[in-house]
Amino acid sequence: MDPAPPTPVRRHHLNPCMLIAHPGELEVTTLLGSCIAVCLWDPSRACGGMNHYMLPLWNGEGLPTPKYGNVAIEKLIEKMLQFGCLKRNLIAKCFGGASLIADATDLMQIGARNFDVAEELLAIHQIPIVAREVGGQRGMKVIFNTQSGVAWVGRFAPQAVLPPKPGQK
Amino acid sequence: MNQHETILVVDDEPALRASLRTHLESIGFTVIEAENGNDGLKRCIEEHPDLVLLDINMPGMNGYEVCRGIKAHPEVLDTPVIYLSAMLDTCDMLEAFASGGVDYVGKPFRYDEVNARVITHLQLRRQNRQIEEDHKRIQEALSEVRKEQLLLIDLNEHLRQSVAIKSHFIAHMRNEINDPLGAILGLAEEIADPRNGLECARELANRIKAEAFHLDFQLRNIFCAAELEAGEASPCITKVCLESVLLDVTGALAAPALEKAQTLGVDLAKDIQFISTDAAKLRIILANLVSNAIEFTPKGGKIELRALKTEDFLQIEVKDNGIGLNKTDVSIIFERFRQLDTGPDRAHKGQGLGLAVVKALVEILDGQVSVESEPGQGSTFICRLPILPQSKNPDSFAFDGNLFIFDEPHEL
């Protein structure tokens, strides 16, 4: 008898300002410009999650949503802990934070500022950043497998303009 | 029997004193002696015995005089005095009682009689003292109750005023909510009307936006005030980019300022990019101060929002060149529901809630708010917030039940 065909991996596209964590296998994709995606993975439980935030710090406007780095990272850690992960087992991979405008002023360096928040908060939680692909002037696509922890990153070609979808950076 | 009770024996006959001492000590009293009236009075005042056995006929000061002396002294006047006397006729007896004695024992006396009388009077004295003490305690309790009652009367008056202010406030607030809501409904109907063109719709939508903004602002203040009133407001400290908050507030209020042709400037010192504070509360504080400045500054005025670092404080100033305030006004503007110009024809919007909310929020953040102003010279509101050390615990957003932010996997 033939072995049962392997079940296809479930996939999920993560939109900006959202986050997802999954206890099983899930292939999460997202598109990044100056946004940051932090992937957390627990090797001992083989589960992981990813967020996608646009701005570094919540400024009190509206609700504290994962649009802001300090909310998105806390919430992702919280979700991982709910799956039974231990904080000391978690590792992080960070992507994005490109600066798409060549000569942006200080406040406009959103990409760099976004990554600063990730570095700072992960350090406070003592979660090591084991891989990163941040900065540069081109956006990227990230595919992250929540079970294997493998993250695949593809930079957009230099001449490629970001797809003009609203809300995606 | 109380072992610690002391009896003073005043008699000029040493033998009698000695025999009384022997007897009284044998049943557990402490005995002190005096051999004449002067000495007796002195020892009584100095040593505060619990009872005095007093001879009447003594050289020098006699018993009656000693007794009057004791009764005249405030510290020992309640000491019972029992006379010891060879014989007392009715006259002497009356004199004895008139001078303040409580009893007498005839000489030659029997010890059991002395015993009985001494014990009786000591007991009476104890009971008297107990009663006095109880009385004193009751008086104290009563005065305490009276004090509490005064407090309650005060509190009641305060509550009464508070309720009056609140019903006034609710009447007021109804207008504040109904007016923009009515305008929004009316404008929306205009848009829905097929006879109106698209160009018109854009204009109407802008007006709806302005009204809705005002409504949103008022509702936020009301909810914030309700939360403060319920004592549920607590600071949620996170790292905040000050510039982002300042720009966000001025951006949100740019439209009303533009309508009055006011300039709205932001001046942020370089050394305070990031602070640890409650972002939402800081935003409400600044939004209220700036919106007040816009409201109370005439057309073409100038409003400036400055943030700087002084010692250990973050100082945020909102300066306008508007109508200003006089001294008495300065003292009441931070009270709830207080707008200086009241009445149906008042010129300014709002329920007078903004500054009270500002004050309460600043205080929750351990800061102070003050105002410097002269009538006609504009006002400067100054918030001083402590610069907190960088938060070591970034979990401020954790576990607040916002589950809607989590994505669920779905097929791509």
Interface residues (C-beta under 8 A of the other chain):
Chain A: R10 R11 H12 H13 L14 N15 M18 L19 I20 A21 H22 L26 T29 L55 P56 L57 W58 N59 G60 E61 L63 P64 T65 P66 N70 V71 E74 K75 E78 K79 L107 R113 V117 E120 L121 I124 H125
Chain B: T238 K239 V240 C241 E243 S244 V245 D248 A252 F274 D278 A279 A280 K281 L282 R283 I284 K392 P394 D395 S396 F397 A398 F399 D400 N402 I405 F406 D407 E408 P409 H410 E411 L412
